[in-house]
Amino acid sequence: MEHKRLSSAKDLAMTYWHATEAFGVDAVNIVLGQGKWSETHPDTVQGTLSSDIRLRNRTVLPAEIVYEIASRPECIYDFFADPDGAHLYASLRDQPLIRPFDTSQAERIPTHEALMRYGAYCLYKAADAGVGLRGE
C-alpha cells in the first residue's frame, strides 16, 4: 500500500509537552540542546527552557525540530500501522506490539516516517492513548 506523506508544516509541529510524550524527554532535549536551534528558533528554545512549566509545555516546536527529534535513536516508542493504515499504535522501543487483537499484520514504521505519514498529533495520541487515527 502506498502511503501519502503530509505536506503541511502545521501537521508536523507540536507542543513541547506533546513531543516529550510522543518521543521521550531525552530525545526532545538532545535536539533542543543543539546550538543551531538557538540561532534559527531562539524564541522556541527559550520557551522550552522556561521555569514556568505552563509556558514550557505550551511552546510549539516547528516541523523541522520535530522531524529531527523523530529521527533520534533516543525516542522511546516504535510505531505500528494496521494493514489498512487507518490506525497507528505505539509500543515501547524494541518491544513487540501487544494488543487484544491479532497484530501479526501490523507494519513497524520508523518514527520519522510515521511522523510524515500520520502527523504529529496522531503520534502523540498513539503514545498517550495507545492508538492514533490518520487525520487526527
C-alpha positions in Angstrom: 0.0 0.0 0.0 1.4 3.4 -0.9 1.1 6.0 1.8 0.6 9.7 1.3 3.0 12.0 3.1 1.8 15.0 4.8 2.8 18.3 3.3 1.8 20.8 5.9 4.3 22.0 8.4 1.3 22.6 10.7 0.7 18.8 10.7 4.2 18.2 11.9 4.6 20.9 14.5 3.7 20.0 18.1 4.0 21.4 21.6 6.9 20.6 23.8 4.7 18.6 26.1 3.2 16.5 23.3 6.7 15.9 21.9 8.0 14.7 25.3 5.0 12.3 25.5 5.5 11.0 21.9 9.3 10.8 21.7 10.6 11.0 25.3 12.3 13.8 27.2 15.8 12.7 26.3 15.2 12.7 22.5 13.5 16.1 22.7 16.1 17.8 24.9 19.0 16.4 23.0 17.7 18.0 19.8 16.8 21.3 21.5 20.2 21.4 23.1 21.9 21.8 19.7 23.2 25.3 19.2 21.7 25.6 15.7 18.1 25.8 17.0 19.1 28.7 19.3 20.1 30.6 16.2 17.2 29.7 13.9 14.4 29.5 16.6 15.6 31.4 19.6 12.1 32.1 21.0 11.2 28.4 20.8 14.4 27.3 22.6 13.8 30.0 25.2 10.3 28.8 25.7 11.4 25.2 26.3 13.9 26.4 28.9 11.4 28.5 30.9 10.9 27.8 34.6 7.2 28.3 34.0 6.0 24.8 33.3 2.9 26.1 31.5 4.9 28.2 29.1 7.4 25.4 28.6 4.8 22.8 27.8 2.8 25.1 25.5 5.8 26.1 23.4 5.2 25.0 19.9 8.1 23.1 18.2 8.3 23.8 14.5 8.2 20.9 12.0 11.9 20.8 11.3 12.7 20.4 15.0 10.0 17.7 15.5 11.3 15.8 12.4 14.8 15.9 13.8 13.5 14.7 17.2 11.6 11.8 15.5 14.9 10.7 13.8 16.7 10.3 17.1 17.6 6.8 18.5 16.6 8.0 21.9 12.9 8.0 21.0 11.1 5.8 23.5 8.4 4.4 21.1 8.2 2.4 17.9 5.1 2.9 15.8 3.0 0.4 14.0 0.2 0.8 11.5 -2.7 -1.6 10.9 -3.0 -3.2 7.4 -5.4 -0.5 6.1 -3.2 2.3 7.5 -6.1 3.9 9.4 -4.7 3.4 12.9 -1.3 4.0 14.4 -0.1 2.2 17.5 2.8 2.8 19.8 4.9 0.3 21.7 8.0 0.9 23.8 11.1 0.8 21.7 12.2 -2.6 20.6 9.2 -4.3 22.2 6.5 -6.3 20.3 3.2 -4.6 19.7 0.7 -6.1 22.2 -3.0 -5.6 21.7 -6.1 -7.6 22.4 -6.3 -8.4 18.6 -4.1 -10.1 16.0 -1.1 -7.8 15.5 0.8 -10.1 13.1 -0.2 -7.9 10.1 0.9 -4.6 11.8 3.7 -2.8 10.0 6.5 -1.4 12.1 7.2 2.2 10.9 10.3 4.2 11.7 9.3 7.1 13.9 10.3 9.8 11.5 8.3 8.0 8.7 5.3 7.7 11.0 5.5 11.4 11.6 5.4 12.1 7.9 2.6 9.7 7.2 0.3 10.4 10.2 1.3 13.8 11.6 2.5 14.9 15.0 -0.8 14.8 16.8 -1.5 11.2 15.7 1.9 10.1 17.1 1.1 11.9 20.4 -2.3 10.1 20.5 -0.8 6.7 19.8 1.8 7.2 22.6 -0.7 8.7 25.0 -3.8 6.6 24.4 -2.4 3.6 22.6 -3.9 4.4 19.2 -4.0 7.4 16.9 -6.2 7.8 13.8 -5.0 9.0 10.5 -6.1 12.6 10.0 -6.3 13.4 13.7 
